[in-house]
Amino acid sequence: MFSGIDARLAGLRARYAEPGRAYHGQRHIDILLGLFGEIRGHLAAPDAVEAAIWYHDAVYVPMSTDNEIESAALLRADLAGLADPGLIETAAALVLATRFHAIAPGLPPDVAADSAWFLDMDLTILGADEATFAWYDAAIRLEYAAVAEDVWRARRPAVLGMFLARERLYLTDYFHDRCDAQARANLRRAIGG
């Protein structure tokens, strides 16, 4: 990716191995890195996207509202002096886009396009085969083990329903064609409808 990243990977891997990370761990990162290999040629700033993959869930505390902000801050601090400042800011913008899974307004067109690819990769789990989606759903429940079961059963369908209600789950045609139908089937099943 860029000079000095190897020095940071051990710290990131340790974060992704933290207790309580059933889904937001190294397996998730490895899946995204595999997808990154497939779509790299479509990206304007592949090194920034790769950095965003590694950092987007580096800080993960269930029920926190600022994981993405803290992950972007960690990226900036870790990569300062190791990477071009423009790359760092692009990667941070991509990490911040995962907060609402939407492209932030006002981004330059090439960053907005890379954001679409990155967000789609992050949501491919919704369009995974039924068994993989079931693993994901169970892993998320484990990460939110502190939430009472009755509260979980009331709130989880609303979260999944927000994705299902989108006119288009995936922003790129590549992932829309590949994942949308299965994602909608998985979400309907998980919601119970």
N, CA, C and O of each residue as an XYZ file, in Angstrom:
772
protein
N       0.837     -1.195      0.000
C       0.000      0.000      0.000
C       0.872      1.245      0.000
O       0.896      1.979     -0.988
N       1.593      1.499      1.095
C       2.498      2.634      1.151
C       3.532      2.352      2.220
O       3.355      1.471      3.062
N       4.591      3.096      2.177
C       5.709      2.890      3.084
C       5.277      3.016      4.540
O       4.624      3.990      4.915
N       5.634      2.046      5.348
C       5.366      2.117      6.777
C       4.097      1.438      7.243
O       3.868      1.347      8.449
N       3.252      0.953      6.323
C       1.987      0.359      6.763
C       2.206     -0.906      7.579
O       1.429     -1.197      8.488
N       3.260     -1.665      7.264
C       3.503     -2.905      8.008
C       3.644     -2.650      9.501
O       3.260     -3.485     10.320
N       4.197     -1.491      9.850
C       4.360     -1.146     11.259
C       3.023     -0.936     11.949
O       2.941     -1.043     13.173
N       1.974     -0.639     11.192
C       0.657     -0.376     11.773
C      -0.247     -1.617     11.771
O      -1.183     -1.697     12.565
N       0.025     -2.575     10.892
C      -0.880     -3.715     10.743
C      -0.994     -4.568     12.010
O      -2.077     -5.066     12.319
N       0.086     -4.739     12.732
C       0.027     -5.536     13.963
C      -0.939     -4.906     14.966
O      -1.718     -5.607     15.612
N      -0.883     -3.598     15.089
C      -1.794     -2.906     15.997
C      -3.243     -3.032     15.550
O      -4.142     -3.218     16.370
N      -3.458     -2.931     14.247
C      -4.822     -3.080     13.731
C      -5.328     -4.506     13.935
O      -6.472     -4.711     14.342
N      -4.472     -5.490     13.650
C      -4.882     -6.894     13.851
C      -5.218     -7.153     15.322
O      -6.154     -7.892     15.628
N      -4.453     -6.544     16.226
C      -4.747     -6.700     17.658
C      -6.112     -6.098     17.986
O      -6.870     -6.676     18.765
N      -6.427     -4.969     17.413
C      -7.750     -4.362     17.633
C      -8.851     -5.284     17.125
O      -9.862     -5.487     17.797
N      -8.646     -5.844     15.923
C      -9.678     -6.700     15.333
C      -9.805     -8.046     16.049
O     -10.752     -8.795     15.809
N      -8.842     -8.350     16.932
C      -8.912     -9.580     17.736
C      -9.407     -9.323     19.156
O      -9.416    -10.234     19.984
N      -9.815     -8.095     19.440
C     -10.284     -7.759     20.790
C     -11.473     -8.632     21.186
O     -12.290     -9.003     20.343
N     -11.561     -8.956     22.479
C     -12.728     -9.730     22.937
C     -14.021     -8.982     22.611
O     -14.075     -7.754     22.673
N     -15.038     -9.727     22.272
C     -16.335     -9.132     21.991
C     -16.567     -8.828     20.523
O     -17.682     -8.482     20.133
N     -15.534     -8.953     19.705
C     -15.692     -8.706     18.266
C     -16.039    -10.028     17.583
O     -15.163    -10.815     17.226
N     -17.303    -10.241     17.418
C     -17.751    -11.467     16.762
C     -17.879    -11.274     15.256
O     -17.615    -12.201     14.490
N     -18.279    -10.089     14.824
C     -18.367     -9.791     13.397
C     -17.320     -8.766     12.969
O     -16.635     -8.968     11.966
N     -17.190     -7.688     13.702
C     -16.296     -6.592     13.322
C     -14.848     -6.919     13.667
O     -14.192     -6.188     14.409
N     -14.365     -8.024     13.120
C     -13.017     -8.494     13.378
C     -12.240     -8.709     12.091
O     -12.604     -8.198     11.032
N     -11.158     -9.479     12.204
C     -10.268     -9.682     11.067
C     -10.953    -10.386      9.902
O     -10.632    -10.110      8.747
N     -11.894    -11.295     10.183
C     -12.595    -11.970      9.086
C     -13.306    -10.947      8.190
O     -13.259    -11.053      6.965
N     -13.953     -9.975      8.796
C     -14.632     -8.921      8.038
C     -13.623     -8.150      7.176
O     -13.887     -7.878      6.005
N     -12.486     -7.806      7.749
C     -11.452     -7.080      7.012
C     -10.937     -7.935      5.856
O     -10.751     -7.433      4.748
N     -10.706     -9.214      6.109
C     -10.199    -10.097      5.058
C     -11.191    -10.227      3.900
O     -10.789    -10.277      2.738
N     -12.473    -10.281      4.216
C     -13.499    -10.335      3.163
C     -13.430     -9.063      2.309
O     -13.469     -9.129      1.080
N     -13.329     -7.919      2.967
C     -13.252     -6.657      2.230
C     -11.973     -6.565      1.395
O     -11.995     -6.043      0.280
N     -10.875     -7.064      1.924
C      -9.629     -7.046      1.154
C      -9.750     -7.928     -0.089
O      -9.206     -7.595     -1.142
N     -10.459     -9.050      0.029
C     -10.698     -9.895     -1.136
C     -11.526     -9.172     -2.184
O     -11.213     -9.223     -3.373
N     -12.579     -8.499     -1.747
C     -13.408     -7.715     -2.667
C     -12.611     -6.567     -3.283
O     -12.769     -6.252     -4.462
N     -11.759     -5.948     -2.476
C     -10.893     -4.871     -2.949
C     -10.045     -5.347     -4.126
O      -9.864     -4.620     -5.103
N      -9.528     -6.565     -4.029
C      -8.745     -7.119     -5.128
C      -9.543     -7.219     -6.419
O      -8.998     -7.050     -7.509
N     -10.834     -7.494     -6.292
C     -11.704     -7.605     -7.465
C     -11.970     -6.258     -8.132
O     -12.046     -6.174     -9.358
N     -12.108     -5.217     -7.337
C     -12.589     -3.941     -7.882
C     -11.516     -2.848     -7.922
O     -11.805     -1.713     -8.302
N     -10.321     -3.171     -7.546
C      -9.226     -2.189     -7.470
C      -9.130     -1.334     -8.734
O      -8.915     -0.125     -8.649
N      -9.287     -1.946     -9.890
C      -9.157     -1.227    -11.152
C     -10.227     -0.173    -11.382
O     -10.071      0.676    -12.260
N     -11.303     -0.208    -10.619
C     -12.374      0.785    -10.742
C     -12.138      2.024     -9.870
O     -12.871      3.007     -9.973
N     -11.134      1.973     -9.030
C     -10.947      3.006     -8.012
C     -10.010      4.115     -8.455
O      -9.008      3.864     -9.124
N     -10.342      5.342     -8.079
C      -9.480      6.487     -8.360
C      -8.292      6.521     -7.399
O      -7.186      6.895     -7.791
N      -8.517      6.134     -6.149
C      -7.471      6.182     -5.114
C      -7.451      4.852     -4.351
O      -7.882      4.785     -3.200
N      -6.946      3.795     -5.001
C      -6.994      2.479     -4.351
C      -6.259      2.410     -3.015
O      -6.695      1.692     -2.114
N      -5.155      3.139     -2.867
C      -4.441      3.092     -1.589
C      -5.288      3.688     -0.464
O      -5.250      3.197      0.665
N      -6.044      4.730     -0.760
C      -6.921      5.332      0.246
C      -8.045      4.363      0.608
O      -8.422      4.260      1.775
N      -8.574      3.663     -0.373
C      -9.636      2.693     -0.089
C      -9.079      1.552      0.755
O      -9.735      1.100      1.694
N      -7.880      1.085      0.432
C      -7.290      0.012      1.232
C      -7.059      0.458      2.675
O      -7.311     -0.303      3.610
N      -6.582      1.685      2.854
C      -6.409      2.208      4.216
C      -7.753      2.278      4.934
O      -7.850      1.941      6.114
N      -8.784      2.714      4.223
C     -10.122      2.797      4.831
C     -10.626      1.422      5.233
O     -11.264      1.279      6.276
N     -10.351      0.415      4.428
C     -10.753     -0.947      4.794
C     -10.131     -1.315      6.134
O     -10.820     -1.787      7.038
N      -8.839     -1.098      6.255
C      -8.144     -1.480      7.486
C      -8.608     -0.687      8.713
O      -8.647     -1.222      9.821
N      -8.957      0.576      8.515
C      -9.251      1.436      9.665
C     -10.732      1.622      9.964
O     -11.058      2.110     11.046
N     -11.640      1.264      9.076
C     -13.029      1.698      9.243
C     -13.709      1.164     10.502
O     -14.615      1.810     11.027
N     -13.295      0.011     10.991
C     -13.846     -0.526     12.245
C     -12.767     -0.692     13.308
O     -12.931     -1.479     14.241
N     -11.673      0.039     13.177
C     -10.568     -0.101     14.129
C     -11.024      0.211     15.552
O     -10.596     -0.444     16.502
N     -11.872      1.190     15.695
C     -12.486      1.484     16.991
C     -13.923      0.996     16.887
O     -14.697      1.480     16.061
N     -14.270      0.035     17.731
C     -15.622     -0.519     17.671
C     -16.112     -0.842     19.076
O     -15.666     -1.800     19.708
N     -17.028     -0.028     19.539
C     -17.677     -0.233     20.832
C     -19.176     -0.272     20.547
O     -19.760      0.751     20.192
N     -19.810     -1.444     20.698
C     -21.249     -1.509     20.430
C     -22.004     -0.424     21.205
O     -21.683     -0.129     22.357
N     -22.981      0.145     20.572
C     -23.855      1.186     21.113
C     -23.199      2.556     21.178
O     -23.849      3.526     21.567
N     -21.921      2.659     20.806
C     -21.283      3.975     20.731
C     -21.719      4.661     19.444
O     -21.944      4.004     18.427
N     -21.836      5.961     19.492
C     -22.241      6.711     18.304
C     -21.059      7.374     17.605
O     -21.237      8.067     16.604
N     -19.857      7.164     18.126
C     -18.714      7.839     17.507
C     -17.587      6.896     17.091
O     -16.444      7.332     16.958
N     -17.887      5.617     16.884
C     -16.861      4.667     16.445
C     -16.169      5.127     15.164
O     -14.944      5.069     15.055
N     -16.956      5.582     14.206
C     -16.390      5.986     12.919
C     -15.527      7.236     13.060
O     -14.481      7.352     12.421
N     -15.969      8.161     13.892
C     -15.189      9.376     14.128
C     -13.863      9.031     14.785
O     -12.819      9.562     14.406
N     -13.903      8.149     15.762
C     -12.676      7.732     16.437
C     -11.784      6.907     15.525
O     -10.559      7.020     15.585
N     -12.392      6.072     14.675
C     -11.591      5.285     13.722
C     -10.890      6.192     12.722
O      -9.724      5.970     12.396
N     -11.593      7.214     12.230
C     -10.979      8.174     11.305
C      -9.849      8.946     11.996
O      -8.816      9.215     11.384
N     -10.045      9.298     13.260
C      -9.000     10.012     14.006
C      -7.777      9.111     14.193
O      -6.642      9.574     14.079
N      -8.006      7.827     14.480
C      -6.897      6.881     14.613
C      -6.144      6.755     13.296
O      -4.913      6.749     13.282
N      -6.873      6.654     12.194
C      -6.246      6.587     10.875
C      -5.349      7.802     10.658
O      -4.191      7.667     10.263
N      -5.890      8.980     10.919
C      -5.107     10.206     10.727
C      -3.841     10.210     11.591
O      -2.762     10.573     11.122
N      -3.984      9.805     12.847
C      -2.837      9.803     13.758
C      -1.808      8.750     13.354
O      -0.609      9.026     13.327
N      -2.278      7.546     13.039
C      -1.376      6.452     12.674
C      -0.611      6.726     11.380
O       0.569      6.395     11.270
N      -1.278      7.325     10.417
C      -0.665      7.470      9.093
C       0.007      8.815      8.860
O       0.645      9.022      7.827
N      -0.132      9.728      9.813
C       0.537     11.025      9.683
C       2.037     10.816      9.515
O       2.681     10.139     10.317
N       2.572     11.403      8.467
C       4.001     11.267      8.193
C       4.369     10.011      7.428
O       5.497      9.888      6.950
N       3.436      9.074      7.303
C       3.706      7.840      6.564
C       3.091      7.845      5.172
O       3.554      7.144      4.273
N       2.059      8.631      5.008
C       1.339      8.658      3.731
C       1.071     10.103      3.343
O       1.125     11.010      4.174
N       0.785     10.293      2.082
C       0.430     11.604      1.569
C      -0.787     12.139      2.324
O      -1.745     11.395      2.532
N      -0.777     13.396      2.737
C      -1.926     13.954      3.460
C      -3.244     13.838      2.686
O      -4.298     13.632      3.288
N      -3.192     13.967      1.373
C      -4.406     13.817      0.570
C      -4.971     12.409      0.644
O      -6.186     12.228      0.721
N      -4.096     11.413      0.622
C      -4.519     10.019      0.781
C      -5.163      9.818      2.145
O      -6.206      9.174      2.259
N      -4.543     10.368      3.167
C      -5.067     10.222      4.528
C      -6.462     10.839      4.626
O      -7.372     10.223      5.182
N      -6.634     12.022      4.103
C      -7.947     12.678      4.196
C      -9.003     11.965      3.366
O     -10.166     11.903      3.766
N      -8.614     11.426      2.215
C      -9.564     10.640      1.424
C      -9.974      9.394      2.197
O     -11.160      9.076      2.282
N      -9.001      8.691      2.759
C      -9.303      7.486      3.538
C     -10.190      7.827      4.741
O     -11.127      7.091      5.047
N      -9.900      8.927      5.413
C     -10.717      9.332      6.566
C     -12.148      9.637      6.127
O     -13.097      9.285      6.827
N     -12.309     10.286      4.976
C     -13.659     10.571      4.463
C     -14.418      9.277      4.201
O     -15.618      9.196      4.460
N     -13.727      8.267      3.689
C     -14.373      6.975      3.434
C     -14.788      6.314      4.746
O     -15.890      5.776      4.849
N     -13.921      6.353      5.736
C     -14.259      5.788      7.050
C     -15.485      6.501      7.620
O     -16.400      5.854      8.127
N     -15.504      7.809      7.538
C     -16.630      8.572      8.078
C     -17.933      8.279      7.332
O     -19.012      8.390      7.914
N     -17.848      7.909      6.062
C     -19.052      7.579      5.286
C     -19.767      6.353      5.835
O     -20.968      6.188      5.622
N     -19.037      5.491      6.542
C     -19.680      4.295      7.107
C     -20.575      4.629      8.296
O     -21.344      3.781      8.747
N     -20.486      5.829      8.796
C     -21.333      6.214      9.935
C     -22.809      6.113      9.580
O     -23.605      5.611     10.373
N     -23.177      6.582      8.403
C     -24.572      6.520      7.965
C     -24.731      5.692      6.696
O     -25.814      5.625      6.116
N     -23.659      5.075      6.282
C     -23.621      4.311      5.026
C     -24.216      5.116      3.884
O     -25.120      4.674      3.175
N     -23.672      6.310      3.735
C     -24.101      7.212      2.671
C     -22.910      8.051      2.240
O     -22.021      8.345      3.040
N     -22.900      8.429      0.983
C     -21.848      9.293      0.465
C     -22.078     10.699      1.015
O     -23.166     11.258      0.884
N     -21.062     11.248      1.619
C     -21.168     12.590      2.190
C     -21.324     13.620      1.081
O     -20.663     13.522      0.047
N     -22.187     14.603      1.286
C     -22.330     15.658      0.275
C     -21.046     16.467      0.154
O     -20.300     16.628      1.120
N     -20.805     16.969     -1.046
C     -19.685     17.865     -1.266
C     -18.348     17.204     -1.546
O     -17.345     17.897     -1.713
N     -18.310     15.878     -1.601
C     -17.038     15.221     -1.904
C     -16.685     15.435     -3.374
O     -17.577     15.524     -4.217
N     -15.404     15.519     -3.685
C     -15.018     15.551     -5.102
C     -15.544     14.290     -5.795
O     -15.667     13.245     -5.157
N     -15.851     14.376     -7.076
C     -16.458     13.237     -7.781
C     -15.676     11.926     -7.666
O     -16.281     10.866     -7.508
N     -14.344     11.979     -7.742
C     -13.578     10.735     -7.648
C     -13.649     10.130     -6.243
O     -13.669      8.908     -6.101
N     -13.685     10.961     -5.216
C     -13.805     10.467     -3.831
C     -15.222      9.923     -3.607
O     -15.400      8.901     -2.944
N     -16.215     10.601     -4.155
C     -17.591     10.107     -4.042
C     -17.734      8.750     -4.720
O     -18.404      7.863     -4.193
N     -17.114      8.582     -5.877
C     -17.177      7.297     -6.580
C     -16.480      6.205     -5.775
O     -17.004      5.098     -5.657
N     -15.309      6.501     -5.222
C     -14.617      5.518     -4.387
C     -15.426      5.214     -3.131
O     -15.429      4.081     -2.652
N     -16.102      6.212     -2.604
C     -16.955      6.011     -1.435
C     -18.068      5.020     -1.759
O     -18.385      4.157     -0.939
N     -18.660      5.133     -2.937
C     -19.719      4.198     -3.342
C     -19.181      2.771     -3.375
O     -19.820      1.854     -2.858
N     -18.021      2.583     -3.974
C     -17.422      1.246     -4.023
C     -17.150      0.721     -2.613
O     -17.457     -0.430     -2.300
N     -16.571      1.576     -1.765
C     -16.211      1.174     -0.403
C     -17.454      0.822      0.421
O     -17.477     -0.203      1.101
N     -18.467      1.655      0.362
C     -19.694      1.380      1.118
C     -20.357      0.093      0.627
O     -20.863     -0.691      1.430
N     -20.355     -0.121     -0.668
C     -20.940     -1.351     -1.207
C     -20.187     -2.583     -0.715
O     -20.800     -3.582     -0.340
N     -18.856     -2.508     -0.716
C     -18.080     -3.647     -0.198
C     -18.465     -3.937      1.248
O     -18.634     -5.093      1.636
N     -18.601     -2.882      2.036
C     -18.915     -3.063      3.455
C     -20.288     -3.707      3.654
O     -20.509     -4.388      4.656
N     -21.202     -3.501      2.722
C     -22.558     -4.064      2.843
C     -22.748     -5.381      2.092
O     -23.857     -5.915      2.065
N     -21.699     -5.908      1.491
C     -21.886     -7.180      0.768
C     -22.342     -8.295      1.696
O     -22.972     -9.248      1.238
N     -22.047     -8.204      2.967
C     -22.487     -9.240      3.908
C     -24.006     -9.383      3.893
O     -24.524    -10.476      4.119
N     -24.716     -8.305      3.632
C     -26.176     -8.389      3.573
C     -26.630     -9.247      2.401
O     -27.694     -9.862      2.460
N     -25.839     -9.295      1.341
C     -26.170    -10.076      0.159
C     -25.442    -11.397      0.075
O     -25.371    -12.006     -0.992
N     -24.902    -11.845      1.192
C     -24.199    -13.136      1.226
C     -25.206    -14.282      1.157
O     -26.412    -14.078      1.295
N     -24.692    -15.478      0.943
C     -25.568    -16.642      0.962
C     -26.242    -16.751      2.333
O     -25.802    -16.134      3.303
N     -27.300    -17.535      2.396
C     -28.134    -17.594      3.605
C     -27.338    -17.993      4.847
O     -27.538    -17.418      5.917
N     -26.444    -18.961      4.718
C     -25.669    -19.416      5.884
C     -24.703    -18.333      6.372
O     -24.559    -18.126      7.577
N     -24.054    -17.656      5.453
C     -23.119    -16.593      5.840
C     -23.866    -15.427      6.467
O     -23.406    -14.844      7.449
N     -25.013    -15.088      5.903
C     -25.822    -14.023      6.500
C     -26.272    -14.420      7.907
O     -26.279    -13.581      8.808
N     -26.643    -15.670      8.107
C     -27.058    -16.132      9.440
C     -25.896    -15.998     10.435
O     -26.100    -15.606     11.584
N     -24.669    -16.328      9.982
C     -23.495    -16.152     10.842
C     -23.347    -14.679     11.210
O     -23.141    -14.347     12.377
N     -23.451    -13.799     10.221
C     -23.338    -12.360     10.454
C     -24.372    -11.890     11.469
O     -24.041    -11.182     12.421
N     -25.619    -12.283     11.264
C     -26.708    -11.843     12.136
C     -26.474    -12.310     13.577
O     -26.687    -11.557     14.527
N     -26.033    -13.565     13.722
C     -25.747    -14.100     15.063
C     -24.533    -13.400     15.686
O     -24.505    -13.145     16.890
N     -23.537    -13.094     14.859
C     -22.336    -12.421     15.364
C     -22.654    -11.004     15.841
O     -22.124    -10.555     16.857
N     -23.509    -10.310     15.116
C     -23.919     -8.973     15.558
C     -24.648     -9.069     16.894
O     -24.441     -8.236     17.776
N     -25.495    -10.077     17.047
C     -26.199    -10.253     18.317
C     -25.210    -10.476     19.453
O     -25.396     -9.946     20.548
N     -24.156    -11.260     19.201
C     -23.127    -11.480     20.226
C     -22.436    -10.167     20.601
O     -22.142     -9.925     21.772
N     -22.182     -9.334     19.610
C     -21.534     -8.046     19.897
C     -22.432     -7.143     20.739
O     -21.946     -6.298     21.490
N     -23.727     -7.328     20.608
C     -24.692     -6.538     21.378
C     -25.308     -7.372     22.510
O     -26.478     -7.198     22.849
N     -24.527     -8.256     23.076
C     -25.015     -9.143     24.134
C     -25.554     -8.367     25.341
O     -26.413     -8.876     26.062
N     -25.074     -7.172     25.567
C     -25.533     -6.369     26.700
C     -26.959     -5.849     26.523
O     -27.580     -5.396     27.484
N     -27.470     -5.912     25.310
C     -28.835     -5.445     25.044
C     -29.813     -6.561     25.387
O     -29.672     -7.690     24.916
N     -30.794     -6.240     26.202
C     -31.797     -7.230     26.600
C     -32.506     -7.793     25.362
O     -32.711     -7.089     24.373
N     -32.869     -9.059     25.439
C     -33.461     -9.752     24.291
C     -34.731     -9.064     23.783
O     -34.926     -8.949     22.573
N     -35.590     -8.610     24.689
C     -36.826     -7.961     24.232
C     -36.533     -6.640     23.517
O     -37.216     -6.291     22.554
N     -35.533     -5.915     23.979
C     -35.129     -4.671     23.326
C     -34.517     -4.984     21.960
O     -34.808     -4.310     20.972
N     -33.674     -6.000     21.915
C     -33.062     -6.421     20.654
C     -34.136     -6.777     19.623
O     -34.088     -6.325     18.479
N     -35.095     -7.585     20.039
C     -36.154     -8.017     19.111
C     -36.999     -6.839     18.631
O     -37.570     -6.892     17.541
N     -37.082     -5.796     19.419
C     -37.844     -4.608     19.008
C     -37.034     -3.688     18.089
O     -37.585     -3.090     17.165
N     -35.723     -3.578     18.345
C     -34.915     -2.595     17.611
C     -34.210     -3.146     16.377
O     -34.044     -2.419     15.397
N     -33.794     -4.399     16.398
C     -33.031     -4.944     15.271
C     -33.827     -4.898     13.962
O     -33.269     -4.518     12.933
N     -35.107     -5.272     13.966
C     -35.858     -5.171     12.704
C     -35.916     -3.747     12.150
O     -35.929     -3.560     10.934
N     -35.951     -2.757     13.015
C     -35.985     -1.372     12.539
C     -34.675     -1.006     11.841
O     -34.684     -0.333     10.810
N     -33.551     -1.449     12.403
C     -32.247     -1.172     11.789
C     -32.159     -1.857     10.431
O     -31.798     -1.227      9.437
N     -32.483     -3.135     10.387
C     -32.433     -3.860      9.117
C     -33.456     -3.312      8.126
O     -33.209     -3.274      6.921
N     -34.594     -2.893      8.642
C     -35.640     -2.336      7.791
C     -35.214     -1.055      7.101
O     -35.677     -0.764      5.998
N     -34.335     -0.280      7.735
C     -33.840      0.944      7.088
C     -33.077      0.604      5.810
O     -33.189      1.311      4.809
N     -32.309     -0.470      5.846
C     -31.609     -0.893      4.637
C     -32.594     -1.415      3.603
O     -32.495     -1.092      2.419
N     -33.533     -2.213      4.052
C     -34.524     -2.789      3.146
C     -35.372     -1.713      2.471
O     -35.790     -1.876      1.325
N     -35.620     -0.630      3.172
C     -36.462      0.446      2.642
C     -35.761      1.286      1.574
O     -36.410      2.035      0.844
N     -34.456      1.163      1.486
C     -33.740      1.938      0.470
C     -34.178      1.497     -0.921
O     -34.343      0.308     -1.195
N     -34.356      2.467     -1.772
C     -34.699      2.150     -3.162
C     -33.585      1.315     -3.784
O     -33.829      0.414     -4.586
N     -32.369      1.637     -3.396
C     -31.212      0.923     -3.930
C     -30.249      0.693     -2.771
O     -29.713      1.646     -2.206
N     -30.032     -0.559     -2.421
C     -29.122     -0.902     -1.330
C     -27.666     -0.644     -1.707
O     -26.876     -0.162     -0.895
N     -27.328     -0.971     -2.951
C     -25.944     -0.864     -3.421
C     -25.835      0.270     -4.430
O     -26.683      0.415     -5.310
N     -24.801      1.060     -4.296
C     -24.642      2.271     -5.084
C     -24.027      2.025     -6.458
O     -24.286      2.768     -7.404
N     -23.217      0.985     -6.559
C     -22.593      0.651     -7.840
C     -23.414     -0.430     -8.531
O     -24.024     -1.277     -7.878
N     -23.421     -0.390     -9.839
C     -24.118     -1.443    -10.591
C     -23.489     -2.804    -10.320
O     -24.186     -3.817    -10.257
N     -22.179     -2.822    -10.163
C     -21.443     -4.070     -9.920
C     -22.014     -4.815     -8.717
O     -22.347     -5.996     -8.817
N     -22.127     -4.131     -7.589
C     -22.632     -4.787     -6.385
C     -24.156     -4.859     -6.360
O     -24.718     -5.780     -5.770
N     -24.817     -3.918     -6.981
C     -26.280     -3.991     -7.072
C     -26.680     -5.276     -7.790
O     -27.509     -6.038     -7.292
N     -26.098     -5.511     -8.948
C     -26.436     -6.709     -9.725
C     -26.051     -7.985     -8.997
O     -26.739     -9.000     -9.109
N     -24.970     -7.938     -8.264
C     -24.429     -9.122     -7.602
C     -25.130     -9.450     -6.278
O     -25.280    -10.621     -5.929
N     -25.556     -8.423     -5.547
C     -25.971     -8.641     -4.151
C     -27.402     -8.248     -3.803
O     -27.944     -8.754     -2.820
N     -28.027     -7.370     -4.567
C     -29.285     -6.766     -4.121
C     -30.390     -7.785     -3.850
O     -30.997     -7.754     -2.779
N     -30.661     -8.668     -4.776
C     -31.782     -9.603     -4.604
C     -31.579    -10.480     -3.367
O     -32.506    -10.674     -2.580
N     -30.366    -11.005     -3.200
C     -30.095    -11.856     -2.039
C     -30.143    -11.042     -0.748
O     -30.628    -11.531      0.272
N     -29.648     -9.810     -0.783
C     -29.687     -8.962      0.413
C     -31.119     -8.715      0.850
O     -31.431     -8.794      2.038
N     -31.979     -8.420     -0.089
C     -33.380     -8.163      0.263
C     -34.044     -9.421      0.814
O     -34.843     -9.335      1.747
N     -33.732    -10.568      0.262
C     -34.279    -11.828      0.791
C     -33.764    -12.075      2.208
O     -34.533    -12.454      3.091
N     -32.470    -11.860      2.424
C     -31.888    -12.045      3.760
C     -32.504    -11.095      4.776
O     -32.838    -11.496      5.891
N     -32.653     -9.836      4.386
C     -33.210     -8.847      5.311
C     -34.661     -9.159      5.644
O     -35.066     -9.057      6.802
N     -35.438     -9.533      4.653
C     -36.854     -9.887      4.918
C     -36.940    -11.071      5.879
O     -37.757    -11.075      6.800
N     -36.105    -12.057      5.660
C     -36.091    -13.241      6.535
C     -35.693    -12.853      7.958
O     -36.308    -13.299      8.927
N     -34.660    -12.016      8.075
C     -34.188    -11.615      9.405
C     -35.221    -10.776     10.151
O     -35.355    -10.870     11.371
N     -35.938     -9.964      9.402
C     -36.985     -9.127     10.012
C     -38.205     -9.959     10.369
O     -38.962     -9.627     11.281
N     -38.378    -11.043      9.631
C     -39.536    -11.910      9.898
C     -40.690    -11.624      8.959
O     -41.838    -11.947      9.264
N     -40.394    -11.023      7.827
C     -41.472    -10.708      6.890
C     -41.003    -10.966      5.527
O     -41.750    -10.768      4.569
